[in-house]
Every structure is written in C-alpha cells, then in structure tokens.
Amino acid sequence: MFIDKTYIEDLLKNAKNTTESELNAILDKASKGLGLSHRETAALLTATTPMHTQRIFEIANQIKQNIYGNRIVMFAPLYVSDYCVNQCAYCSYNSKHRFDRRKLTMEEVRQEVALLERMGHKRIALEAGEHEGECSIDYILECITTIYQMKSEGEIRRINVNIAATTVENYRKLHSAGIGTYILFQETYHPDQYKKVHLAGPKADYAYHTTAFDRAMEGGIEDVGGGVLFGFADPLFEVMGLLLHNEHLEETFGVGFHTISVPRVCPAPSVDTSVFPYLVDDDLFEKLVAIIRIAVPFTGIILSTRESSQMRKRLLKIGISQLSAGSATGVGGYKNANQNPQFTVTDERSAFEIISELLETGYLPSFCTACYRSGRTGDRFMSLAKSGQIKNVCLPNALMTLCEYAQDYGSDAFREKVYAAVERELLGIANEVMRERTRDSIAKIKQGQHDFFV
C-alpha cells in the first residue's frame, strides 16, 4: 500500500528537528512554485514560529496569484439519493439512522437542475449515498443523462461525480457518460482511525476505498479529486497522506489529483462531532490549506459551504481556487430546504450574494467548463498548467463566462461592475490575438449570444 503509516509518522517526528536555516531554505525553494518533497512538507507542517507561518501564507498567496490569478471557479452540489448501506460515524446518512430516505425521480432531478440553472451554475457535483439496490450505477447514469439534457434558464455543462468507490467497469460507464472529475474523499488516511469511524459496510474496506482512483483511471477517467475530512486523525498526517496518494497517482498514471477538497468535520443530523479527537481550529486549518497549495501548486483546491463566509475569505487568499455557492446538502434540498442534509451549511448566502461579494473584493467568479469540452484533461491539462500556458485559456474563459452570467442573471448595476472588472482583466491576456478574440466574443455575448470558449 502506498500509504505507509510508519513512514509518515517518522517523517513528522524527524521534521521537528529541522533547524531555522533549513526551514528558511525550504521556504526559499517553495517561493519558486515548484512543489515540495515529503521531508520539506513535513518540515513546514511542524514549523511553529509566527515568522515562518506568516511566510508560508505569503508564499501560498504568491503561488495562487501566479497560477490562478483572481479566478475562482464556481459550482454547487446536487444530492440525488440518501440511501446508504454504510455505517460511518460522521455522516447523517449512516444506515443506522432512522429517517425517511429518498432518491429523486427524473422529474425531481429536472426540478432541482432548473433551480441550479436559475442560479447561473454551469458546473455541479453529483452526490449520492452508497446503496446498490436503491442507487445503482444505472440510476446515476440516468441522472447524468437527464441533467445534461436539461436546459431551462441555462444549462449544466459539466457534472463532477462524488459517489462511492466502485469497479473499473462502472468507472468506464461514468467516463462514457461524459463526467468531469471523479471525486472521492478518503476521509482519513490513518488506517487505525479509518476503522474507528467506518463501522460497517463496503466503505469500511480501507484498501478498496484507497485504491478507487487507480480503478477510475484504469476505467478511462483522467481527472480525479481527492480529499480528507479533517478531524479524525492528526491533521499533519492527513496532509502527508494526501501528498503520498497524489505521488502514487503521478508515478502510476502520469497525473495526480486534479483537485483536492479540504472539508472539516461539522455538525450533521444524528452526529455528535465532539467525539472526534482531532478537530482542527481556524488558524491551523488556514496553515494546512496554505501548505497544500505550496506542496501541489497546480492542483485545484475546493472549499464548500461547510465553512463560514469569514473563513472562506481567509482561505481564498492563500489557496482556494474553487468555491461552492448557494448549496443545498439534502436530497431535493433546492426545492424544499432542510431535507435531511448530509451536513450543516454554514455559509447560507445565496449564490448571487457570494458571486457579488467575490466580484466586489477583486475576484473573478468563473463558470468555465472549457477544458473538458476541449479535451484538456489529465496530463494534457497538467502539462499546460506547469508550463504556464493554461493562463492563455483560463482567463479568457473566465471573462467570457462571467459576462454570460451577468447578461443572463445580473441587474444593470451588476453588469456595470462586471464589465468594469472585465476591461481591467483583459489587459492581463498577454497574447494580443487571444485578447482581441476574447473582446470580440464578449461583444457578441452582450448581444445575447452564448457559450464562447477557447
């Protein structure tokens, strides 16, 4: 197994002996945006002085600006089924919990998607519990087909999928259905803690769960997204587990995580979070996100509405590149609020309120889905990202999709703010031909045309 518990523990133990001069040398290397070794990451994780922590934040901010600029990709989750056979101590869908479970009919899927489209979303994460009888792969595929076909006041152009670990055959089916990223949270990389929080069901199999991305890539899915749920084990161990998993995928398949999600344990129906021994406070959480950004500079980092608006603002500065907005975390939750949510939403603002604040604070909300539609996935995406060439498409696509959002969903005052920001950001497109092409497309968008991308 590529997650070596003893190796990680020894790394973290030995890292505490890192000298100040060694730390400074690691930070100097980190500032070049080329990533970190295991030992270097462990050294930053165990560094405790305010001076070093502040420099970690500064470097993370610099890397984020260099690679992502002001762009923040927007998305929302769509829960289609809460049937589950697993007994996970942290999840309200635990099979022992008694509540009226349900899965959406295709008509209900259309109703939820219509509401998401009305918010302006173009990218969603499809979520479901694990239950072969009530929520089979065929049901998930039917949901995907229905969502892609649904066009009311907009359209969903990319469906990322977060469902249980499955077989190579089923991953091939998801790939053929045209999904974006396959997302699966490890929850915890610590094998002993994993057993303590996964009490029964298929998910209790640590090895099968941890190797799911291998099967997904064997099934043709080129972009996978990992994550842990901070709170079950030493958070420093969890970060090292993420990086070892990423390295394993790079060595085996030529490309690591497309995204990393960083949720913390939070309240949920029938779940007592106080029993978890490693709850992470805000200051440590901020440091962990910054170090992940430094260690894997070209990997997207996702933050959900689990976090407060204040915490989201802090993390946007030092690593987050994708943000959910207007989220409902229960099955049918967009039509009917408080539908047995999987977890409690902390940032309860509407999608428009979040998008407006991002714009007002200098960020560019992006609804881009162009890479999947243009074949820029897997190692092709990463090679463009690492060469810096991805900027030549990301910024134009962000600007065009933001203009489309403003035209379709914004007031006159909102449009004025968008177009002022767009004029400013157009200057950041270094290639003159691409800049003029983008300007021309934006003029057409203002006239009511849609879906321009490069």
Protein Blocks (a to p, Z undefined) as FASTA:
>chain_A
ZZdfklmmmmmmmmmmpcfklmmmmmmmmmnonopafklmmmmmmpcbfklmmmmmmmmm
mmmmmmnmmadcddddddfbfcdfbdcfkbcklmkbccddddddfklmmmmmmmmmmnop
abdcddddddfklmcfklmmmmmmmmmmpcckbccfbdcdddddddfklmmmmmmnopab
dcddekiaclklmmmmmmgdjklmmklmmmmmmmmmmnopabdcddddehkbcfklmmmm
mmmmmmmmmmmnopacfbdcdddddddehiafklpmkbccfklmmmmmmmmmmmmmmbcc
dddfkbcfklmmmmmmnopabdcehiafbehklmmghiapfbdcfblcdfklmmmmmmmn
opacdfbfklmmnopahjllmmmmmnopmmmmmmmmmmmmmmmmmmmmpcfklmmmmmmm
mmmmmmmmmblmlmmmmmmmmmmmmnopahiaZZ
